[in-house]
Amino acid sequence: MSEKFLIVQGALCKCQYGTAPDRLKVLSHTKEYANDGKGSKKLIASTKDIGSSTLELNTFGSCSKMNNKPCQPVIQEWKDFYDKITLTHKGKVLTEDSKAICPVGGNPCIEIVWHGQTVTAPDSDVKKSDKRVQSQLNPLVDTQEIEDELEGRAYYH
């Protein structure tokens, strides 16, 4: 699984026959999280996230396979998942390469466009950063003000 992100709650998916993306909802469990500092928002998606209510809007717009009528996706099965990790509910984790099968589209027609994870720098990284380098990379950001806010000593000019 080198260099692949796990798929989490809020990942963006699209169908090759649809006109709009939709976000993945993880409803299969409430225990395992990834990429969330507080450990309470980014549930890991798995092969158990199937059915008709697995997407936030439950549509990919209009479906070219149904003469451009409204899409009503039903994720039947996930392919190309990572089989070396099994979650507590016996689901295998999804990665950026995972694709889903819909009964209308047939072949794996639903793909992951964005994995759902976001990069956040912990407070400790901000405190350790070299202020001179940061001022060159981010000339419009007052790094001292950010550091003071992190330490609870916010000040205003």
C-alpha positions as MATLAB code, in Angstrom:
seq = 'MSEKFLIVQGALCKCQYGTAPDRLKVLSHTKEYANDGKGSKKLIASTKDIGSSTLELNTFGSCSKMNNKPCQPVIQEWKDFYDKITLTHKGKVLTEDSKAICPVGGNPCIEIVWHGQTVTAPDSDVKKSDKRVQSQLNPLVDTQEIEDELEGRAYYH';
ca = [
       0.000    0.000    0.000;
       2.935    2.320   -0.502;
       2.045    5.985   -0.957;
      -1.745    5.452   -0.945;
      -4.191    7.267    1.303;
      -6.913    5.461    3.196;
     -10.408    6.627    2.273;
     -12.304    8.374    5.058;
     -15.695    9.962    5.761;
     -16.286   12.791    3.265;
     -14.181   11.363    0.432;
     -15.263   12.619   -2.977;
     -16.514    9.996   -5.435;
     -17.721   10.176   -9.018;
     -19.335    7.830  -11.479;
     -18.077    7.670  -15.049;
     -21.716    7.840  -16.219;
     -22.802   10.686  -13.925;
     -22.509   14.459  -14.192;
     -21.616   15.412  -10.592;
     -19.509   14.044   -7.716;
     -20.863   13.061   -4.290;
     -19.292   12.547   -0.856;
     -18.953    9.141    0.786;
     -20.723    8.518    4.094;
     -19.275    5.864    6.385;
     -22.215    4.147    8.059;
     -20.785    0.664    8.557;
     -19.058    1.378   11.907;
     -18.289    4.043   14.504;
     -14.952    2.860   15.890;
     -11.936    3.366   13.617;
     -10.677    6.770   12.540;
      -7.864    8.223   10.458;
      -6.428   11.709    9.950;
      -8.256   13.411   12.762;
      -6.388   14.970   15.665;
      -9.312   14.486   18.056;
     -10.169   11.024   16.745;
     -13.842   11.724   16.233;
     -14.588   12.863   12.687;
     -12.871   10.866    9.950;
     -14.194    7.314   10.018;
     -12.248    4.917    7.801;
     -14.244    3.706    4.798;
     -14.367   -0.017    4.106;
     -15.793   -2.697    1.856;
     -18.801   -2.790    4.204;
     -19.849    0.710    3.075;
     -22.338   -0.448    0.481;
     -25.999    0.112   -0.287;
     -28.165    3.037   -1.349;
     -27.423    5.458    1.495;
     -23.617    5.474    1.314;
     -23.416    8.916   -0.327;
     -24.395   12.284    1.152;
     -26.674   13.418   -1.694;
     -27.187    9.884   -3.004;
     -26.799   10.983   -6.620;
     -24.148   11.570   -9.238;
     -26.393   13.995  -11.131;
     -27.935   12.631  -14.314;
     -26.959    9.176  -15.541;
     -25.969    8.678  -19.182;
     -26.735    4.944  -18.808;
     -30.373    5.854  -17.987;
     -30.896    8.411  -20.803;
     -29.807   11.264  -18.506;
     -32.469   10.563  -15.910;
     -31.501   11.286  -12.264;
     -28.845    8.943  -10.938;
     -29.776    6.836   -7.909;
     -26.599    4.924   -7.091;
     -26.465    1.726   -5.106;
     -22.953    0.648   -4.247;
     -23.056   -3.132   -4.565;
     -19.402   -3.974   -4.085;
     -15.945   -2.394   -3.744;
     -12.973   -3.587   -5.816;
      -9.224   -2.934   -5.412;
      -9.363   -2.480   -1.637;
      -6.390   -3.024    0.681;
      -6.726   -6.590    1.939;
      -3.930   -6.498    4.536;
      -5.965   -4.422    7.028;
      -9.263   -5.666    8.441;
     -11.349   -3.361   10.622;
     -13.205   -4.652   13.678;
     -16.441   -5.066   11.691;
     -14.559   -7.347    9.249;
     -14.434   -4.759    6.450;
     -11.286   -4.212    4.395;
     -10.065   -0.618    4.068;
     -10.553    1.366    0.873;
      -7.710    3.290   -0.798;
      -7.460    5.829   -3.601;
      -7.396    2.925   -6.078;
     -10.689    1.426   -4.872;
     -13.660    1.418   -7.230;
     -17.298    0.493   -6.700;
     -19.865   -1.344   -8.764;
     -23.347    0.099   -9.305;
     -26.089   -2.125  -10.805;
     -26.765    0.426  -13.554;
     -23.152    1.063  -14.560;
     -22.105   -2.544  -14.101;
     -18.315   -2.620  -14.218;
     -16.506   -0.712  -11.445;
     -17.748    2.715  -12.572;
     -17.516    4.668   -9.298;
     -14.062    5.964   -8.409;
     -12.491    7.973   -5.615;
     -11.597   11.500   -6.734;
     -10.323   12.744   -3.351;
      -9.534   10.521   -0.333;
     -11.076   12.858    2.284;
      -7.988   13.328    4.412;
      -6.595   16.769    5.112;
      -3.134   17.725    6.246;
      -3.021   19.649    9.503;
       0.110   20.779   11.242;
       0.099   20.124   14.983;
       0.901   22.993   17.358;
       4.276   21.412   18.108;
       5.315   21.725   14.439;
       4.474   25.427   14.435;
       6.532   25.978   17.569;
       9.505   24.061   16.120;
       9.499   25.849   12.762;
      12.279   28.267   11.868;
      10.730   31.753   11.880;
      13.167   33.028    9.245;
      12.251   30.242    6.827;
       8.539   30.701    7.503;
       8.759   34.446    6.863;
      10.319   33.703    3.457;
       7.728   31.060    2.569;
       4.765   33.011    3.986;
       5.684   36.708    3.916;
       2.133   37.827    4.717;
       1.830   35.663    7.848;
       2.970   36.909   11.249;
       4.449   33.707   12.707;
       5.007   35.333   16.105;
       1.290   36.141   16.340;
       0.390   32.529   15.558;
       2.843   31.237   18.141;
       1.428   33.656   20.742;
      -2.128   32.496   19.961;
      -1.075   28.886   20.427;
       0.350   29.766   23.821;
      -2.795   31.689   24.780;
      -1.128   35.101   24.660;
      -2.904   36.510   21.621;
      -2.255   40.138   21.012;
      -3.648   42.541   18.488;
      -1.929   45.360   16.642;
];
